[in-house]
Amino acid sequence: MAVDKAQKAAGWEAEYDTIRELLSHKFGLLRFPNQLEADVREYMRQRAVATLRESYWMIFVLYLAGVGLAVQQFAAPWRLRQFPDDFQVTMWMFTFAGIAVGMVAVCIRFQQLDRWHIWYISLASMIALICLTIGPSFYDDPELRQHASYFAIYVLFILYGVANLRLAQGAVIGFTSLLASFAILYAVDQTNEMSMLMQYGVMANLVGCGNAYVLEVRDRRLYLQSRMLELEKRQLNRLSERMVQLAREDGLTGLANRRHFNDSFLVEWERARREQQSLALVFVDVDHFKAYNDNHGHLEGDRALVAVAAAIKPLARRAGDLAARYGGEEFVLLLPNTAAIGARDVADELLAAIDARKIPHKASSVGPFVSVSIGVASMIPDVHLAPSQLIDLADAALYAAKEGGRHQVVVNDLG
């Protein structure tokens, strides 16, 4: 687990450095490394969908405004008499544009279709743009043709902005629609209008691409900044967790420290009192440890303590169990919901585990290897007992084990 956390931290730091480098570029980049690019594209897709949902009313208002302008243009009787076919062309244009608007309106209501956002917005945009681009070419009235061309350019600008498309997406939609319009006009022998279409269409797409570039760079920088803040928050959380860990962990052995034990012991005492369950303590003391330090040196003494802690730690098997360094060469096991007989079994297992390690001890009167004395106490707490009484019982049992010749287990049982 520690290795996984270290690997994650290293990955976050590398990503943080990459983001800082990307943000340092004077001109906005439209391509990021590998996974970061995939993440930012997903972010932009979600942002585009959200923007479309929030601002779809603008598209609807634009469509109604276009219909209103068309009706106003044909309100004059002379225009209908002089250019009767223009009204039919207008109705066809807005019918297809209405289909595109309606299709988007239906699609954005279903979140299941969000992943297909670029496909339905592309199809709807191309339908609307082709209709509004080639439609004016069929007008007989030159004034109306000019006004409709301006309106088509306006719609193209709205597309690039409201649809919140990336530069590549907007350019593909815009120029594909333009080429399709050229092909249709050529097929129906309306080539005389192609020069005007080329002039206005290309200019509008270039301006739209510039706008899309600015918006995409903005969105990419916003994502990088938000991602950097997220990484900084994770780093602060990791440091905070590490500080808490250091405050609760013994620096040498990696077991819980005395402070952590005291806090946990009081919590488990209250729980055992409420539920009327046994609570056990197993006190462990390394035999003749001062003599060990004097003969083997303090560095070897630290190694011996680490080895003893390594034997103790696996015995804290359950969620509430706790292995701690109590102080110096003393250790303690906190065992909730454990009677004396169960705690005695754990103590015997620990005694055998330390013996099996065969840590040399030249100055021990017990034997040639490091040994421990163990005191066990268990009781069912109640309102008339204090937590310190259980500690005193375990300490007394440990003292009895040492006085009785060491390298043994002594049990005090009050429940």
Secondary structure by P-SEA (a helix, b strand, c coil): caaaaaaaaaaaaaaaaaaaaaaacccccccccaaaaaaaaaaaaaaaaaaaaacaaaaaaaaaaaaaaaaaaaccaaaaaaccaaaaaaaaaaaaaaaaaaaaaaaaaccccccaaaaaaaaaaaaaaaaaaacccccccaaaaaaaaaaaaaaaaaaaccccccaaaaaaaaaaaaaaaaaaaaaaccccaaaaaaaaaaaaaaaaaaaaaaaaaaaaaaaaaaaaaaaaaaaaaaaaaaaaaaaccccccccccaaaaaaaaaaaaaaaaaabbbbbbbbbbbcaaaaaaaaccaaaaaaaaaaaaaaaaaacccccbbbbcccccbbbbbbccccaaaaaaaaaaaaaaaaaaccccccccccccccbbbbbbbbbccccccaaaaaaaaaaaaaaaaaacccbbbbbbcc
